[in-house]
Amino acid sequence: VQLQASGGGLVQAGGSLRLSCAASGTIFSVNTMGWYRKAPGRERELVAEYTGGDSVAYADSVKDRFTISRDNTKKMVYLQMNRLKPEDTAVYYCNAHGTILGAPAEVWGRGTQVTVSS
């Protein structure tokens, strides 16, 4: 079971990036997926995630700038990030909750670096 995130990079303030995350592993039944981030010297924090059904939670700092979306058939989740700010600089991690052979499971991806220059 793996989560593979991609799409990070270096962008100027005001620019956009789109992150993608794919969950692999046929035994992993995905229930929810989301994105977290960790900036240097700070705790890992929620960016956006599906909380159940089509309900979504966003961090206040990214509301109206970031949009999470998903493709359940492909077990993928995306994060469209617009109007990026230097304070968005962090390693972004994909997260998924589901079951593996009937047992609850939480899986983390390795992360993808997002750097926003001023």
Backbone as CSV, one residue per row, in Angstrom:
resi,resn,N_x,N_y,N_z,CA_x,CA_y,CA_z,C_x,C_y,C_z
1,VAL,0.860,-1.188,0.000,0.000,0.000,0.000,0.891,1.231,0.000
2,GLN,0.682,2.090,-0.968,1.511,3.293,-1.062,0.677,4.475,-1.502
3,LEU,1.121,5.643,-1.070,0.582,6.893,-1.581,1.726,7.615,-2.272
4,GLN,1.527,7.968,-3.508,2.557,8.649,-4.279,2.073,10.043,-4.633
5,ALA,2.734,11.044,-4.054,2.358,12.432,-4.321,3.296,13.028,-5.356
6,SER,2.778,13.928,-6.138,3.580,14.610,-7.149,3.002,15.992,-7.415
7,GLY,3.778,16.809,-8.118,3.284,18.115,-8.512,3.891,19.280,-7.769
8,GLY,4.720,19.005,-6.769,5.352,20.097,-6.050,6.400,20.787,-6.903
9,GLY,6.935,21.886,-6.384,7.953,22.608,-7.124,8.146,23.997,-6.570
10,LEU,8.845,24.814,-7.364,9.133,26.200,-6.998,8.253,27.113,-7.830
11,VAL,7.587,28.032,-7.167,6.695,28.952,-7.859,6.781,30.322,-7.192
12,GLN,6.540,31.363,-7.968,6.516,32.706,-7.404,5.210,32.960,-6.678
13,ALA,5.251,33.857,-5.731,4.034,34.245,-5.022,2.977,34.691,-6.026
14,GLY,1.759,34.248,-5.785,0.667,34.546,-6.695,0.436,33.478,-7.743
15,GLY,1.381,32.555,-7.848,1.269,31.493,-8.836,0.419,30.334,-8.362
16,SER,0.397,29.280,-9.176,-0.442,28.112,-8.898,0.356,26.827,-9.065
17,LEU,-0.060,25.832,-8.341,0.451,24.474,-8.488,-0.706,23.514,-8.279
18,ARG,-0.577,22.319,-8.868,-1.570,21.284,-8.654,-0.848,20.026,-8.184
19,LEU,-1.209,19.586,-7.004,-0.647,18.357,-6.454,-1.575,17.193,-6.767
20,SER,-0.967,16.039,-6.988,-1.720,14.821,-7.224,-1.223,13.739,-6.282
21,CYS,-2.110,12.849,-5.903,-1.728,11.734,-5.050,-2.500,10.508,-5.488
22,ALA,-1.764,9.430,-5.686,-2.372,8.180,-6.101,-2.166,7.123,-5.024
23,ALA,-3.224,6.433,-4.664,-3.142,5.322,-3.715,-3.059,4.023,-4.493
24,SER,-2.068,3.228,-4.178,-1.908,1.957,-4.872,-2.040,0.813,-3.887
25,GLY,-2.322,-0.343,-4.412,-2.497,-1.494,-3.542,-3.929,-1.950,-3.561
26,THR,-4.173,-3.115,-4.129,-5.540,-3.576,-4.314,-6.214,-3.932,-3.000
27,ILE,-5.445,-4.190,-1.943,-6.052,-4.576,-0.682,-6.455,-3.367,0.148
28,PHE,-6.096,-2.174,-0.307,-6.398,-0.960,0.445,-7.694,-0.370,-0.068
29,SER,-8.708,-0.398,0.781,-9.992,0.194,0.442,-10.022,1.586,1.039
30,VAL,-10.018,2.603,0.176,-9.901,3.987,0.623,-11.254,4.546,1.010
31,ASN,-11.321,5.174,2.176,-12.530,5.872,2.600,-12.407,7.375,2.409
32,THR,-11.347,7.952,2.919,-11.138,9.387,2.793,-9.679,9.672,2.459
33,MET,-9.465,10.767,1.794,-8.109,11.206,1.465,-7.992,12.694,1.693
34,GLY,-6.771,13.140,1.934,-6.573,14.559,2.162,-5.123,14.951,2.075
35,TRP,-4.874,16.210,2.381,-3.533,16.781,2.312,-3.176,17.468,3.625
36,TYR,-1.943,17.253,4.059,-1.370,17.939,5.199,-0.069,18.584,4.728
37,ARG,0.465,19.462,5.555,1.746,20.051,5.209,2.562,20.309,6.468
38,LYS,3.871,20.344,6.284,4.762,20.647,7.395,5.822,21.623,6.912
39,ALA,5.806,22.789,7.544,6.810,23.804,7.259,7.937,23.698,8.275
40,PRO,9.130,24.160,7.934,10.257,24.108,8.875,9.907,24.794,10.188
41,GLY,10.152,24.118,11.290,9.912,24.708,12.596,8.462,24.711,13.037
42,ARG,7.604,24.095,12.239,6.184,24.086,12.592,5.667,22.654,12.634
43,GLU,4.550,22.485,13.310,3.926,21.174,13.364,3.222,20.880,12.042
44,ARG,3.077,19.597,11.767,2.293,19.223,10.589,0.847,19.664,10.798
45,GLU,0.252,20.201,9.750,-1.102,20.727,9.870,-1.958,20.270,8.704
46,LEU,-3.242,20.210,8.968,-4.209,19.876,7.936,-4.279,21.001,6.917
47,VAL,-4.315,20.643,5.645,-4.563,21.615,4.582,-5.996,21.458,4.093
48,ALA,-6.334,20.252,3.668,-7.683,19.982,3.190,-7.902,18.481,3.183
49,GLU,-9.105,18.056,3.496,-9.396,16.630,3.459,-10.889,16.395,3.328
50,TYR,-11.203,15.248,2.754,-12.583,14.789,2.728,-12.869,14.156,4.089
51,THR,-13.926,14.599,4.714,-14.239,14.138,6.062,-15.318,13.067,6.089
52,GLY,-15.920,12.802,4.965,-16.992,11.811,4.889,-17.946,12.226,3.793
53,GLY,-18.258,11.302,2.906,-19.095,11.659,1.762,-18.390,12.713,0.932
54,ASP,-19.090,13.760,0.617,-18.506,14.849,-0.161,-18.113,16.040,0.718
55,SER,-18.205,15.861,2.023,-17.845,16.952,2.932,-16.339,17.154,2.935
56,VAL,-15.929,18.417,2.959,-14.515,18.781,2.901,-14.198,19.764,4.021
57,ALA,-13.022,19.607,4.608,-12.530,20.559,5.596,-11.269,21.214,5.054
58,TYR,-11.181,22.522,5.206,-10.006,23.288,4.791,-9.419,24.027,5.995
59,ALA,-8.109,24.188,5.977,-7.498,25.094,6.938,-7.940,26.513,6.599
60,ASP,-8.138,27.319,7.621,-8.583,28.702,7.381,-7.614,29.445,6.467
61,SER,-6.343,29.132,6.586,-5.323,29.869,5.844,-5.354,29.595,4.345
62,VAL,-6.053,28.540,3.922,-6.063,28.201,2.490,-7.453,28.304,1.871
63,LYS,-8.462,28.568,2.692,-9.814,28.692,2.144,-9.853,29.746,1.055
64,ASP,-10.598,29.479,0.020,-10.777,30.374,-1.122,-9.556,30.444,-2.020
65,ARG,-8.488,29.714,-1.672,-7.311,29.669,-2.546,-7.012,28.252,-3.018
66,PHE,-7.263,27.279,-2.153,-6.966,25.884,-2.471,-8.276,25.123,-2.669
67,THR,-8.241,24.139,-3.556,-9.406,23.294,-3.787,-8.969,21.838,-3.854
68,ILE,-9.600,20.999,-3.047,-9.329,19.571,-3.079,-10.361,18.904,-3.962
69,SER,-9.927,17.897,-4.705,-10.845,17.119,-5.531,-10.338,15.679,-5.569
70,ARG,-11.157,14.787,-6.097,-10.748,13.380,-6.076,-11.363,12.623,-7.236
71,ASP,-10.755,11.494,-7.511,-11.290,10.543,-8.479,-11.303,9.202,-7.765
72,ASN,-12.458,8.808,-7.258,-12.537,7.599,-6.442,-12.193,6.342,-7.232
73,THR,-12.555,6.316,-8.504,-12.289,5.117,-9.304,-10.796,4.898,-9.486
74,LYS,-10.041,5.978,-9.469,-8.591,5.872,-9.634,-7.858,5.957,-8.301
75,LYS,-8.603,6.113,-7.215,-8.010,6.290,-5.882,-7.012,7.445,-5.897
76,MET,-7.461,8.563,-6.429,-6.579,9.723,-6.498,-7.234,10.922,-5.844
77,VAL,-6.383,11.784,-5.298,-6.841,13.051,-4.742,-5.917,14.144,-5.258
78,TYR,-6.486,15.312,-5.458,-5.756,16.428,-6.027,-5.885,17.642,-5.118
79,LEU,-4.924,18.533,-5.232,-4.998,19.799,-4.510,-4.586,20.910,-5.474
80,GLN,-5.556,21.699,-5.882,-5.283,22.853,-6.721,-4.981,24.027,-5.813
81,MET,-3.797,24.585,-5.953,-3.362,25.670,-5.091,-3.166,26.926,-5.933
82,ASN,-3.987,27.921,-5.661,-3.919,29.186,-6.385,-3.496,30.298,-5.446
83,ARG,-3.044,31.387,-6.029,-2.620,32.572,-5.264,-1.714,32.164,-4.122
84,LEU,-0.701,31.395,-4.465,0.219,30.891,-3.452,0.981,32.020,-2.778
85,LYS,1.274,31.796,-1.508,1.997,32.775,-0.689,3.275,32.130,-0.157
86,PRO,4.263,32.939,0.180,5.499,32.353,0.742,5.230,31.485,1.959
87,GLU,4.213,31.826,2.746,3.898,31.035,3.935,3.279,29.692,3.603
88,ASP,2.984,29.435,2.351,2.515,28.111,1.931,3.688,27.156,1.706
89,THR,4.897,27.669,1.771,6.075,26.826,1.588,6.116,25.731,2.653
90,ALA,6.185,24.496,2.211,6.157,23.345,3.128,6.318,22.073,2.317
91,VAL,6.499,20.980,3.046,6.384,19.663,2.428,4.931,19.248,2.569
92,TYR,4.315,18.897,1.478,2.902,18.515,1.457,2.790,16.998,1.413
93,TYR,1.974,16.486,2.325,1.806,15.050,2.455,0.381,14.644,2.125
94,CYS,0.282,13.570,1.397,-1.008,12.967,1.119,-1.323,11.965,2.238
95,ASN,-2.581,11.917,2.620,-3.015,11.038,3.700,-4.287,10.314,3.279
96,ALA,-4.390,9.068,3.689,-5.603,8.318,3.354,-6.019,7.451,4.528
97,HIS,-7.305,7.395,4.744,-7.894,6.489,5.726,-8.741,5.471,4.980
98,GLY,-8.658,4.241,5.430,-9.460,3.194,4.814,-9.326,1.913,5.588
99,THR,-9.416,0.823,4.877,-9.247,-0.482,5.506,-8.326,-1.348,4.673
100,ILE,-7.582,-2.161,5.334,-6.738,-3.167,4.699,-7.181,-4.516,5.239
101,LEU,-7.752,-5.305,4.356,-8.284,-6.620,4.745,-9.255,-6.488,5.914
102,GLY,-10.050,-5.445,5.883,-11.090,-5.253,6.869,-10.669,-4.501,8.107
103,ALA,-9.379,-4.272,8.278,-8.899,-3.564,9.461,-8.662,-2.100,9.128
104,PRO,-9.024,-1.191,10.059,-8.789,0.240,9.802,-7.324,0.516,9.538
105,ALA,-7.070,1.426,8.609,-5.691,1.746,8.266,-5.559,3.203,7.902
106,GLU,-4.412,3.770,8.218,-4.078,5.133,7.825,-2.734,5.067,7.123
107,VAL,-2.661,5.702,5.979,-1.438,5.650,5.168,-0.988,7.061,4.854
108,TRP,0.326,7.277,4.926,0.913,8.572,4.592,1.832,8.410,3.391
109,GLY,1.818,9.412,2.532,2.769,9.459,1.439,4.065,10.088,1.908
110,ARG,5.079,10.078,1.033,6.388,10.607,1.398,6.438,12.121,1.395
111,GLY,5.575,12.768,0.716,5.582,14.221,0.677,6.205,14.783,-0.583
112,THR,5.756,15.963,-0.923,6.301,16.676,-2.072,6.540,18.128,-1.652
113,GLN,7.714,18.652,-2.010,8.096,19.990,-1.569,7.426,21.062,-2.421
114,VAL,6.848,22.034,-1.745,6.299,23.225,-2.401,7.045,24.426,-1.845
115,THR,7.665,25.198,-2.725,8.407,26.382,-2.319,7.854,27.584,-3.072
116,VAL,7.440,28.588,-2.315,6.871,29.795,-2.901,7.817,30.944,-2.616
117,SER,8.338,31.546,-3.661,9.268,32.655,-3.501,8.530,33.981,-3.520
118,SER,9.055,34.929,-2.794,8.391,36.243,-2.704,8.877,37.177,-3.799
